[in-house]
């Protein structure tokens, strides 16, 4: 590998404070809300849980906390959210944001499906100006009751595109309390954890601010990938990348797009971290396609950040 471009992403003492925090919901602006809703209800078996002011819809698993807000507008990432189950978690995030001189707002209670009186949350802009929600525990009973060949089990991680990966690490790890699990050695891609999963958030340099690179749902097992790939093909949804296995996280993956061009990942078998048993050091993966696709080395059509391997097709490192 080229050792001239090594960039070590830097964490401070706040990194790793969060241990029981996972993704909760995400919101996109889409030019055609009805078309996007039709796609998500047909392809992912999400259901409408609410209507939003201004012509948007809120989709979810039918019961419990929602997953996806679709609001009208030019395509883009509107917000994404995390459920903080750590004791005193929201208060701690408030304090660390205040210590860092950052301002935040109370999260609209409508975003939080929780028992009456228990909901609290905040909304804070990340360095790219995208709203990030952190809220107290929610009802998640809608998860885990899927026919996994037709409906994912749960929303699992968000990968945001930015022009400043270290700036995002400063925000999400060094203030909020996520922790680096792995990075590409060139510092252009990193994966952060906030619970046992290898990542609940990933950050990739795409040269622009405020981008949703992709977001991911869990499937139960490898067998489900076959059913999904066959069904996507039957209903005319093209598989855009994979199936394959990532190096960082070691998870299985397949990607396809929604009508607005958002990249959707289905994933399984993500590596688990046991911070109470072992000290992990972030691994620095070679910045080559073979790292993010162990099986084949090819990248998705939209990915331009990783260096090409410079090796003949099919060559492994
Ligand atoms: Fe992913």
Boltz pocket constraint, residues with backbone or C-beta under 6 A from the ligand:
constraints:
  - pocket:
      binder: B
      contacts: [[A, 157], [A, 159], [A, 202], [A, 214], [A, 215], [A, 216], [A, 265]]
      max_distance: 6.0
